[in-house]
């Protein structure tokens, strides 16, 4: 099929979608852009009417603004090191306005289906059809999926029943729900620790349950945001050396977890996604939060834990993560069982030409900054500024990456998208230097993009 309604469709206007939109617009690529809600910013918009924001009143960045910001649009220097969700949402609004993106987005347009067009070759080789809930139908050469991975809360089940108030962290907004109550927060990710610390200001008692010990990283160390100590040189440092250095730094800065009232981790630092919290260790040390092991059974107005202890609980918060969902894609096209996505460099599904996923990464630090690198790479691929490896080579990378993750990380659905910040940036930059004029339909866009393609090729890193 040679004629399409547009060259690229973008799904979502959160950070990943905005990065994608700018990269495509900068290259003169014709696009259609669909956002379910009526505003940009994704999860950082606490009032987002797309139903996808898990933000809460006390939410701040866990990575510093310098490491989080898009390189093309720095955050104001007079902002705090760790801006609030209001400031971050305003930043993405300003980004969209600065680069003329708002008028390109169709708001209130929920995408319901993304299907490969029929024809020979792998699914997607002949283009894609995108449909919205309102009945809009668009054919395109490529699709950029940027709908995020915090839309489908994961809630575990336990024997028994619970008679109190229970909800997932996605539905938490502010701490008044905990006033004068016994609260149990399940999960020691960033949201779980934030919510437990919020609850400690008003609750009668706060319990924080974890299946295993956890390493807690402070936001500051030695007077500076901790992530400032990591530099691009980390991409060339052997991982065992990097881990050893960070372990020493953490012992000097905060001590061992078990010496601060937390259960002893059953893994070394960076063998699980660490939690960033400036407050938790003090709250535990003050007795405002009590640590508990995993839940064994729910007993009405009480909870029994695996160590046999029983505690009264009025409010139960499941800070237990999310399932990656792609509701508009047929599972035969792409699925994420156990939150595992088979993506080359966490972006490209082999043998699905023209399909790209942005923002499906987790890192110690800021994943937002990584989205801009992903978007620039995809823009280069689409304009012929670089080429993708053959599908077999991409599959081999995925297998090797999965093996390395299994060897390094505690087995958990939380670690299926984990990358190292600077190593990942280096890998994407290297991918942008791979060849030019890719074979296959993904590289054949309109003739109008040819001058931009030549310019982009000349400016690629390493040239």
C-alpha positions in Angstrom: 0.0 0.0 0.0 1.6 3.3 -1.1 -1.0 5.9 0.0 -1.6 6.5 3.7 -3.7 9.1 5.5 -0.6 10.1 7.4 3.0 8.9 7.9 3.0 8.3 11.6 0.4 8.0 14.4 1.4 8.9 18.0 -0.6 7.5 20.9 -0.4 9.5 24.2 0.6 13.0 25.2 2.5 12.3 28.4 6.3 12.8 28.6 7.1 10.0 26.1 4.4 11.2 23.6 5.7 14.8 23.8 9.2 13.7 23.2 8.1 11.7 20.2 5.9 14.5 18.8 8.7 17.0 19.0 11.2 14.6 17.3 8.8 13.9 14.5 7.8 17.5 14.0 11.5 18.6 14.0 12.0 16.2 11.1 9.0 17.4 9.0 7.2 14.1 9.4 3.5 14.2 8.8 1.6 12.8 11.8 -1.7 12.3 13.6 -1.6 12.4 17.4 -4.2 11.0 19.7 -4.6 11.7 23.4 -7.4 10.1 25.5 -7.6 13.1 27.9 -7.9 16.8 27.3 -4.4 17.9 28.4 -0.8 17.0 28.1 1.5 15.7 30.9 0.3 12.1 31.5 0.7 10.9 35.0 2.1 14.2 36.2 -1.3 15.9 35.7 -3.1 15.2 39.0 -6.4 16.3 37.5 -5.9 14.5 34.2 -9.3 13.5 32.9 -7.8 10.5 30.9 -8.0 8.5 34.2 -4.4 7.6 34.0 -2.7 9.7 36.6 -1.5 8.1 39.8 -0.2 11.4 41.2 -1.0 12.5 44.7 -0.7 15.9 46.5 2.7 15.3 48.0 4.3 13.8 44.9 7.7 15.2 43.9 10.4 14.0 41.5 12.6 11.3 42.9 15.3 12.3 40.4 16.8 15.8 40.3 15.5 18.3 37.8 18.9 18.3 36.1 18.8 14.6 35.4 15.0 14.6 34.6 14.6 17.4 32.2 14.7 17.1 28.4 18.0 18.3 27.1 16.2 20.4 24.5 14.2 22.3 27.1 15.9 22.6 30.5 13.8 23.3 33.6 14.3 26.7 35.2 17.5 27.0 37.2 15.6 28.7 40.1 13.4 25.6 40.6 14.0 23.3 43.5 16.2 20.3 43.0 13.2 18.0 43.2 10.1 19.8 41.8 6.5 19.0 42.8 4.1 17.4 40.4 2.5 20.8 39.8 5.8 22.2 38.5 6.5 19.1 36.4 3.0 19.2 34.9 3.5 22.9 34.1 6.9 22.1 32.6 5.3 19.6 30.1 2.6 22.2 29.2 5.3 24.8 28.5 7.3 22.2 26.5 4.3 21.6 24.3 3.6 25.3 23.9 7.2 26.1 23.1 7.5 23.7 20.3 4.0 24.2 18.8 2.8 20.7 19.7 -0.6 21.4 21.3 -2.4 22.2 18.0 -1.1 18.9 16.5 -2.8 16.8 19.2 -6.4 15.5 18.9 -7.6 15.5 22.5 -10.4 13.4 23.8 -9.5 10.7 21.3 -9.1 7.3 23.0 -7.4 4.8 20.7 -9.2 1.4 20.6 -7.4 -0.5 17.9 -4.0 -0.6 16.2 -4.0 -3.2 13.5 -1.5 -4.1 10.8 -2.8 -3.6 7.3 -3.2 -6.8 5.3 -0.5 -7.9 2.8 2.6 -9.9 2.5 5.4 -9.9 5.0 5.5 -9.4 8.8 2.6 -7.7 10.5 3.1 -4.0 9.9 5.1 -4.3 6.7 2.2 -2.8 4.8 1.3 -0.2 7.3 -1.1 0.2 10.2 -4.7 1.2 10.8 -5.5 3.2 14.0 -9.1 3.5 15.2 -10.5 5.7 18.0 -13.5 5.4 20.2 -15.2 8.2 18.3 -14.9 6.3 15.1 -11.9 8.0 13.5 -9.9 5.7 11.3 -6.4 6.5 10.1 -3.9 4.5 8.0 -0.2 5.2 8.5 3.2 3.9 7.8 4.3 3.7 11.5 2.8 3.9 15.0 4.5 5.3 18.1 2.9 3.9 21.3 3.5 6.2 24.2 0.5 5.4 26.5 2.6 4.7 29.6 2.7 1.8 31.9 0.9 3.0 35.0 -2.6 2.5 33.9 -3.6 -0.9 35.2 -3.1 -1.4 38.9 -2.0 -4.8 40.2 -3.8 -5.9 43.3 -2.7 -9.2 45.0 -5.2 -11.6 46.5 -4.9 -13.1 50.0 -7.0 -15.7 51.9 -9.8 -14.3 54.0 -11.6 -11.0 53.8 -10.9 -7.4 54.8 -13.7 -5.3 56.3 -12.0 -1.9 56.3 -11.2 0.6 53.5 -8.8 -0.6 50.8 -7.6 0.9 47.6 -4.6 0.8 45.2 -2.0 3.5 45.4 -3.2 4.8 42.0 -6.4 6.0 43.8 -4.6 7.8 46.6 -4.7 11.6 46.6 -4.1 13.0 50.1 -3.7 11.8 53.7 -7.0 12.8 55.3 -8.3 9.3 54.5 -5.8 8.0 57.2 -6.8 10.3 60.0 -6.9 8.5 63.4 -6.8 5.1 61.8 -4.5 2.1 61.8 -3.0 2.0 58.3 -1.2 -0.8 56.4 0.7 0.0 53.2 1.8 -3.0 51.2 4.8 -2.4 49.0 8.1 -0.5 49.4 8.4 1.2 46.0 8.5 4.9 45.8 4.8 5.4 46.0 4.4 3.0 48.9 7.0 4.8 51.0 5.6 8.2 50.1 2.1 7.2 51.1 3.3 5.6 54.3 5.2 8.8 55.2 2.1 10.9 54.4 -0.1 8.6 56.6 2.4 8.9 59.5 1.4 12.6 59.8 -2.2 11.9 60.7 -2.7 8.2 61.3 -3.0 6.4 64.7 -0.4 3.8 63.5 1.3 3.0 60.2 2.6 -0.4 59.1 4.6 -0.9 56.0 4.8 -4.4 54.7 7.4 -5.9 52.3 8.0 -9.4 51.0 11.8 -8.8 51.3 14.2 -6.2 52.5 14.8 -3.1 50.5 17.7 -0.7 49.9 16.5 2.9 50.5 18.5 5.6 48.6 18.3 9.2 49.9 17.7 12.1 47.6 20.8 13.8 48.9 24.2 12.6 49.8 27.2 14.7 50.9 25.2 17.9 50.3 24.2 17.2 46.7 21.4 15.4 44.9 22.6 11.8 44.8 22.1 11.4 41.1 24.6 14.2 40.4 27.4 11.8 41.4 26.7 9.6 38.4 28.2 10.9 35.2 28.4 9.7 31.6 31.6 7.9 32.6 29.4 5.4 34.4 28.5 4.0 30.9 32.1 2.7 30.7 32.5 1.5 34.3 32.1 -2.2 34.9 28.9 -2.8 36.8 30.6 -4.6 39.8 32.8 -1.6 40.3 29.8 0.8 40.0 27.9 -1.2 42.6 30.8 -1.5 45.0 31.3 2.3 44.9 27.6 3.0 45.5 27.4 0.5 48.3 30.3 2.2 50.1 28.7 5.6 49.5 25.4 4.4 50.9 27.0 3.0 54.1 28.7 6.3 54.7 25.6 8.3 54.0 22.8 6.3 55.6 24.3 3.1 57.0 23.0 -0.4 56.4 19.2 -0.9 56.1 19.0 -3.3 59.0 20.8 -0.7 61.2 18.0 1.8 60.4 15.1 -0.4 61.4 14.4 -2.0 58.0 14.5 -5.7 57.3 17.8 -6.9 56.0 17.7 -7.1 52.2 18.1 -10.5 50.7 20.0 -9.1 47.7 22.8 -6.6 47.1 22.3 -3.0 46.1 21.1 -2.7 42.5 20.0 -6.3 42.3 16.5 -4.9 42.7 15.1 -1.5 41.9 16.0 0.6 44.9 13.6 3.0 46.5 14.3 6.7 46.7 13.0 8.3 49.9 14.2 11.4 51.9 11.9 10.7 54.8 11.3 7.0 55.4 14.4 6.2 57.4 13.7 9.0 59.8 10.1 8.0 60.1 11.0 4.4 60.9 13.7 5.6 63.3 11.2 7.8 65.1 8.7 4.9 65.4 6.2 6.6 63.2 6.2 3.7 60.8 6.6 0.0 61.8 8.0 -2.5 59.3 6.2 -5.8 58.7 6.7 -8.9 56.5 4.3 -10.0 53.8 0.6 -10.5 54.5 -0.5 -14.1 55.1 -4.2 -13.7 55.6 -6.9 -11.0 56.0 -9.1 -11.4 59.1 -11.8 -8.9 58.9 -10.6 -5.8 60.8 -7.2 -7.4 61.3 -4.3 -8.7 59.2 -2.1 -11.7 59.9 1.5 -11.6 58.6 3.7 -14.4 57.6 5.7 -14.2 60.9 2.5 -15.0 62.8 1.8 -11.5 64.1 -1.7 -10.1 63.9 -2.4 -6.3 63.7 -5.6 -4.3 63.6 -6.0 -2.4 60.3 -8.6 0.1 59.3 -7.1 1.2 55.9 -5.2 -1.1 53.5 -3.3 0.5 50.6 -2.0 -1.7 47.9 1.2 0.0 46.6 1.9 -3.1 44.5 2.7 -1.9 41.1 1.1 -2.0 37.7 0.5 -4.4 34.8 1.7 -3.3 31.4 -1.3 -3.1 29.1 -1.6 -2.4 25.4 -5.4 -2.7 25.1 -5.5 -1.5 21.5 -3.1 -4.1 20.2 -4.1 -7.7 19.5 -2.0 -10.0 21.7 -0.9 -11.8 18.5 0.7 -8.5 17.4 2.3 -7.6 20.7 1.7 -8.7 24.3 3.3 -8.2 27.7 2.8 -11.4 29.7 4.3 -10.9 33.2 5.2 -7.4 32.1 7.7 -8.7 29.7 7.9 -6.9 26.4 10.1 -8.3 23.7 11.6 -5.0 22.5 15.0 -4.2 21.0 16.6 -1.5 23.1 13.2 -1.4 24.9 11.6 0.3 21.9 11.4 -1.9 18.8 9.5 -5.2 18.5 11.3 -7.3 15.9 9.2 -8.4 12.9 6.6 -5.7 13.6 7.8 -3.1 11.1 6.8 0.5 11.9 5.8 -0.2 15.5 7.7 1.6 18.2 7.1 1.9 22.0 8.4 4.8 23.9 8.7 5.2 27.7 8.6 1.5 28.6 11.7 1.7 30.7 12.6 1.9 34.4 15.9 3.1 35.8 17.7 4.2 38.9 17.2 7.9 38.2 15.0 9.6 35.6 13.3 7.7 32.9 11.9 10.9 31.5 15.2 12.0 30.1 15.6 8.6 28.4 12.4 9.2 26.5 14.0 12.0 24.5 16.9 9.8 23.5 14.4 7.1 22.4 12.4 9.7 20.4 15.4 11.1 18.6 16.5 7.6 17.6 13.0 6.7 16.3 12.9 10.0 14.4 16.3 9.0 12.8 15.0 5.6 11.8 11.8 7.0 10.3 13.7 9.5 8.2 16.5 7.2 7.1 19.1 8.8 9.3 20.0 5.4 10.7 18.9 1.8 10.3 17.6 -1.0 12.5 19.5 -4.2 12.7 18.0 -7.3 11.1 15.2 -8.9 13.0 17.3 -11.9 14.0 20.0 -9.6 15.4 17.3 -7.7 17.4 15.9 -11.0 18.8 19.4 -12.0 19.8 19.8 -8.7 21.7 16.5 -9.3 23.5 17.5 -12.8 24.6 20.9 -11.6 25.8 19.3 -8.7 27.7 16.7 -10.9 29.3 19.5 -13.4 30.4 21.5 -10.5 31.9 18.5 -9.2 33.8 17.7 -12.6 35.2 21.3 -13.0 36.4 21.4 -9.5 38.0 18.0 -8.8 39.4 15.7 -10.4 41.9 13.0 -12.2 40.0 10.1 -9.8 39.8 7.7 -8.2 37.3 9.1 -4.9 38.6 12.4 -5.5 36.9 11.3 -6.4 33.3 12.0 -2.9 32.0 15.0 -2.0 34.0 18.0 -0.2 32.4 21.1 1.6 33.6 20.7 5.3 32.9 24.1 6.2 31.3 24.6 2.8 29.7 21.3 3.0 28.1 21.9 6.5 26.7 25.2 5.2 25.3 23.5 2.3 23.7 20.8 4.5 22.0 23.5 6.9 20.8 25.3 4.0 19.2 22.1 2.8 17.6 21.7 6.2 16.0 25.1 5.8 14.3 24.1 2.6 12.6 24.2 2.9 8.9 21.8 5.0 6.8 18.9 4.5 4.3 17.4 1.5 6.0 15.8 -1.1 3.8 12.1 -1.7 4.1 9.0 0.4 4.3 9.8 2.1 7.7 12.6 4.2 6.1 10.6 5.3 3.1 8.7 8.4 4.1 7.7 11.3 1.9 10.2 13.0 -0.5 9.7 16.2 1.5 11.7 14.6 4.4 14.8 13.9 2.3 16.6 17.2 3.0 15.9 16.7 6.7 17.2 13.2 6.5 20.5 14.3 5.0 20.8 17.0 7.6 20.1 14.6 10.5 22.6 12.1 9.1 25.3 14.8 9.0 24.6 15.8 12.6 24.5 12.3 14.1 26.8 11.7 17.1 30.3 10.7 16.0 30.1 12.6 12.7 
